[in-house]
Amino acid sequence: MPLADDRMASDTVAWFEFLLNPTLLESHLNQNNPEPSAIGLIIQFIYNAIKRGDGSNNEVETIDVAAQESNKKKNALSVLALKTGAHLCWNLETYEQKLPLHMQDALLNGLLHETLDELSSPSSHGTLDTGPLLPYQLFSVALYHRYALRALVRAKLPAKPIKVSNVPIPGQQDPTQESREVQEGILGMLDRGAEVSIRILEQLLGAGEVRAPVMASFAVHTHQTSTVCHAWDRCQSVADEQFKCQIHYDLGAYHFLQERYEDAYSHFSEALKLLPELGSNPEYCQVNESKLKGYYNSCASLCGRTTPVEKRSLYDRFSHALSNRYQGLIEVLSDDNVAFEIPSYLRKNLELDLQTRPEKLPNGLLLQVQTLNTIRNVFEGEVWQSNYPIALAQAGKPGVQFLIQNLAAKMNQLDSAQKERVHLFLLTVNLGPKISEVLVPAIMSSNPVKSLFQQDELTEMWPQYEESRMKSIKKSDVEMLGSGELNDLIWDLIHSYKPDLLKDSVMQYKTALPARPDIPKKEITELNTKWEMPIPIYNTLMKLPASPPRDLVYIYIAKAVELNQAKSFQSALDLLEEANSHAAKLQGRETPRLCKLLMWMILLTKIQHCLHELPCVNNSVMAELTNEARQCLGGHSGRDGIAPWTGVNNWCVLLLLNAGEWTSLLGGTSLPSHLPLLALVRPLAATAHALREKHTNKKVWYDLWEVVVGIMGGSIQHKRSSSGQSIAMERHHDTGIMSRSDFLDFLANVREPSCLSIMISLLGHVLNILNQEPSNAVHIDHLAMWPPTVDIVVSMQCIRDTLAWTVEHATRLYPSGTHTNAALCTSWHLSRADLAYMNDQYHNALASYLTAVFVATDFLRNDNGVVQTVLTDGIIRRMIRCCMNLNCYTQAAILCQFLENIDYSTALRCLQERNSVDAMDAYYSCLWDVSLIEFIINMHQKRGEIQRRDKAMKMMSLLEVNSNNNDEIQREAAKVRKHRFLRSMAKQYL
């Protein structure tokens, strides 16, 4: 056969099968990623329809109408090409990008022949009257003449070469090859008819109903038919807005090329008016909004019709500001810090230009531009100028305020990664000389920027800040306090976290006079409505007599809760210790109870601090806290009348779970019976204990399965009878163990590797059951532990989101085998990769697969067959598919060598792909299969790519690649090249 693509894998369909059975075409094209693709089929149909039949040569010629009428096969192939073109919604953009010009011309001439009969020849359109034409004929005429003008425009503009879908095999011709003579002949004919095309398209702007032929509109010749009748009544109506907008755009582009700017401006204006009426995904209009606006603005400028500055793009506003003495420049740069429309190099060039003539600039403009450029670099994650902190320090308070104001203005538009960059940026700037005393107060005065920092961070940035405030208050005369000083005391009570400063402020506030005699001061407990504390402590504290020491204890506890919520645990513990020491001095019967409750709160904060720091916690600290947690749980009987509240008990249970003290949770310690959390923790602890002791206990495993699936399943819960049958029973959300959001909070506090592995395994098994697609199965451990079916209705999306969050949580805690078993980390990274693959996130999937390899092999330093264990054939095929979807076809071809049996079909197809975005010859040093190297050498020879051919031949000449080497040498050569390739992949994806 004449085409290289005809030599297909067994799972693809050959073009001639559609000739034998035309009904297969529609079902084939409706598949996901059909092979061959729609464009590939058009190439094959047209090539076989228009090549000469004498066999003397394979040059392509224009479709001969008389020959088509006398040859059913050629006519059928032409109609099949039209049906495939209709499947692509007659998208000229797609045709131009993927079909050579002579095939575009053949396809659209074929459409004219099928729809217009005697007027099918474009040469006869000079006198064509579009009035009597039928709706489907109007569409075909418009499509052809749009193609004619677009081809002339495209020929004058630089463009990427058309993608060729195959590599010619020796002795056969590439069907997409196009000689310059053929192309120039077609363009010459189109140019001679350009004015006719313009006249016809302008006539069609006033046309009525227009209908586009669809696949069902065409009937195909078979060996049993002598004539065919197309079903033009089945054509699809084209929206008037889409039809006219596309014609206006194509006419405008041609007039623009011919420098008829007034005509072009008129058409672009009309297209711009119609653009909002097109809807989200117009089928028959492919106008690029940004290109249209670019054309329109250019024509408006050339014709003297200017657009108001505020309605222009940021790029145009930037250019306008530069030409108008920098008016509005700061606003433009500030807006661009989020939009990222102005290229960075232009902004950098502006800054360098301003530095060369600072004396001619408005006051402060240079620093403002430097500040905004630095903010842009920070937001984008780019490197910013190292001398900026010095310039900022020299500018003093005005420069710092400008920086903080611009950061605060954009803060609500930033994502978490950008906010973290801003946080690190300010910490770095603060290291500059004499800037802390200006920067920290500015941060404190801006709530959006202040929210990025913890209180202890701000104190570390400028320790003198709190000290200066405390000294100024100590020196003030309390009796002479005015409204300003009273406000300062209130500010300190609300914002300060220093025990000494808080103590002084409380004492002074109690003795201070109100700002106005007719307005009484608020009580200290009423100063901030957001202050919170545990209810048992609050109730006990309020039973004590009112006094300044009691108010001080109240503020210490409230501030400790704030710091705890901000994850500043050590500062919270310091305040709680102060509160406990002052509480012991309070007078009242409730004092012992308050001290006991504060001890529980201190323990709770220590546990939260410990779990937050896991796995980087000293064993002695963990052991000490575990003993205290057991004692706390043992005090639930409240023999002294003081029992820990539920929140403390829950955190003690979580600590024992994460410390691996599972026997204590299973009966070794007396636990409160009223804790709902135990219904989940006990089955999880029992399962982890059974795995650690290598016991098989299906009842324990199934109990955990029932609990977790019940939480995720909604309102129906199943219970297993003694015989093992599943019995359905209704339950309401308020009687369940916990809600889904509480379940996620629980998972966030699970940090023990075995428990995380169990939960990932369980959720992954549920997802695989619901998915029922082995090709998309998620990798999990402990597969034999779980039931084979899910007995209740569970949302697959909910399970997938929960599993993804849990895997992300586990890999964030244990990215490598430093603090746990490397095999567990490897398994989690594989699960993470499979989830990304399932969601079509191919870059993330590749990154996670590679991470799994590097974790398992200690960055390839300890590879004794581990790569083959991690990268199974199934995973390698997924990686190949990821690379192909990212257009990294060379990487996909290299990965084909990793398979136990090399997939030559896929590898050769990838090596032939010209749409690849990775550098093909950069990976030749990673090849070790001789057959692939030989194919590459031959391919480059046929393409005339001599340098690449020589590079491949150099790889072929290496001694270790010789196929006659013994197995050990071949394995070592393959291993070296595998490692080289994996490291190069890591540089790109990790």
Number of C-alpha atoms within 10 A of each C-alpha: 7 17 17 17 20 15 12 14 12 7 7 13 17 18 21 15 11 19 20 14 11 19 11 13 21 15 9 18 18 11 10 8 10 13 17 20 16 21 18 18 22 26 23 23 25 26 25 21 26 23 18 14 10 7 8 7 10 17 16 21 15 17 21 13 15 8 12 18 12 10 13 18 19 23 23 23 27 28 25 26 25 26 27 24 25 18 19 19 17 22 16 22 13 14 20 17 14 19 21 20 22 21 23 22 20 20 25 21 20 24 24 21 18 20 20 17 9 10 13 19 14 19 14 10 17 13 9 15 10 18 12 9 14 16 21 23 22 24 22 25 26 23 21 22 25 22 22 24 23 18 21 18 17 14 13 9 8 7 9 6 11 16 15 18 23 20 23 20 15 10 7 13 16 19 25 22 13 15 11 9 9 16 14 13 12 18 19 13 13 22 16 11 18 17 13 19 25 20 13 22 25 16 14 20 15 12 17 11 15 21 21 22 29 21 21 16 18 21 17 22 24 17 10 6 9 8 11 11 11 14 14 19 12 16 18 15 14 19 17 16 19 21 22 22 26 19 24 23 26 26 23 28 25 22 20 21 16 11 13 14 22 16 17 25 25 16 23 28 23 15 26 18 12 17 19 10 13 18 10 7 8 14 15 20 24 16 21 11 12 9 11 19 17 14 21 24 21 17 25 20 14 14 12 9 12 13 12 8 14 9 9 15 15 20 17 16 22 24 13 17 18 14 10 10 11 15 14 15 19 16 14 18 25 21 14 19 22 16 11 15 13 19 10 13 9 12 18 15 11 16 18 13 12 18 14 9 10 13 9 8 13 10 10 12 16 18 20 20 20 23 23 23 23 22 23 22 17 21 23 15 13 12 9 15 11 11 10 16 21 14 15 23 20 13 14 15 17 11 20 21 18 16 20 20 17 15 22 17 12 15 17 10 10 14 10 8 12 16 20 14 17 21 17 14 16 19 17 12 19 20 12 16 12 14 21 21 16 18 25 19 17 20 22 16 12 15 11 17 21 19 14 17 15 13 20 15 13 19 16 10 18 18 14 13 16 16 13 10 14 18 11 9 17 13 8 12 12 16 10 10 18 15 13 10 18 20 14 14 22 18 13 20 23 16 13 16 24 21 18 11 20 21 19 17 23 21 14 21 23 14 12 19 18 16 16 10 8 7 8 10 17 9 10 18 13 10 14 12 7 9 17 16 18 15 10 13 19 15 12 16 22 13 12 16 12 10 11 17 19 20 20 24 22 23 26 25 28 23 26 30 24 18 21 18 11 14 16 18 22 16 19 27 22 17 25 24 18 17 23 21 14 16 21 13 11 19 13 11 11 14 18 14 18 23 19 17 21 21 16 20 24 21 20 21 23 18 23 19 19 19 22 16 13 19 17 11 13 11 10 9 11 19 12 10 21 22 11 16 24 22 14 18 20 17 19 19 14 10 8 8 9 15 20 20 16 15 13 21 25 17 19 24 26 23 26 22 25 24 18 19 17 22 15 17 22 17 10 11 13 16 21 16 9 8 14 14 18 20 15 19 22 22 23 26 26 20 27 24 19 17 15 11 9 9 10 12 13 15 14 18 21 17 19 25 22 22 22 21 22 23 23 24 22 18 18 19 23 20 16 14 9 7 6 9 10 14 11 13 10 8 14 10 12 9 9 15 19 21 15 16 11 13 17 15 11 15 18 14 18 22 23 20 20 22 21 22 21 21 20 26 24 24 23 26 26 23 22 18 17 17 15 10 10 9 10 15 19 23 21 20 17 13 13 9 20 17 17 11 10 18 18 18 15 20 13 17 11 14 19 20 12 21 23 21 16 23 26 17 18 25 17 10 18 21 20 22 15 11 14 15 14 19 16 22 27 26 23 28 28 27 28 28 31 27 25 20 23 16 13 13 16 22 19 20 27 26 20 25 23 26 23 29 23 23 21 26 20 14 16 17 10 12 16 10 10 14 20 15 11 21 19 14 16 11 17 20 18 22 26 25 18 23 24 19 15 16 18 21 30 27 25 26 28 24 23 24 21 20 17 10 9 15 15 14 13 15 21 19 17 25 22 21 19 17 15 19 12 15 12 16 15 12 18 22 15 24 22 26 17 14 10 19 19 14 15 21 19 16 20 18 15 15 11 11 12 13 12 19 21 14 15 23 16 12 18 21 10 10 12 18 19 16 14 10 12 10 10 9 16 17 14 12 18 20 18 12 19 20 17 16 19 18 17 15 15 15 8 10 15 14
